[in-house]
């Protein structure tokens, strides 16, 4: 019993610990909402300038991987300093730029704007659903994190492989799996904050943001494939 208290300090019943958990969760939600602004700005600038589209697919992949992992390393390094939030917002702007290639392609369809709104609405519904579940579920979800991490790594490897294979069937399969895996990641990351396992709101925001980004991107890709119209 003592070990359980050490692992999950929030369950000790301390008012101070409960207040800390609520503060981290509240800051995570606020920073998550703020992070959407640079993402939208980055996507808009990317579509207007065509900067992502101008890069070859190979160069774009390298820029994305180097930039994303570089930003994530910097965010973790400075998560306890004043530079943490600006670096995170810079990262979300970069991710918006990288998303602009897909957004621009979908906007090229006659119903592109409605497809983007559908993807946004679907992502919002998934987030709200997972956030609600995270506050209802009482069981420990720690073990789920290992399987989700393995799944995410497999998705990344398969996605890079499909860059060379160019299989539409595999792309659709990966999009469906990504929606499922990253939806569960939202639940997992928010539950960790509520259980007091994650006490840094910048790290928490980064995790949830990446999941939302991947869910939106996968939904948008699927809607573009199945619901796109060139008329």
Order of alpha helices (4+ residues) and beta strands (2+ residues): alpha-alpha-alpha-alpha-alpha-alpha-alpha-alpha-alpha
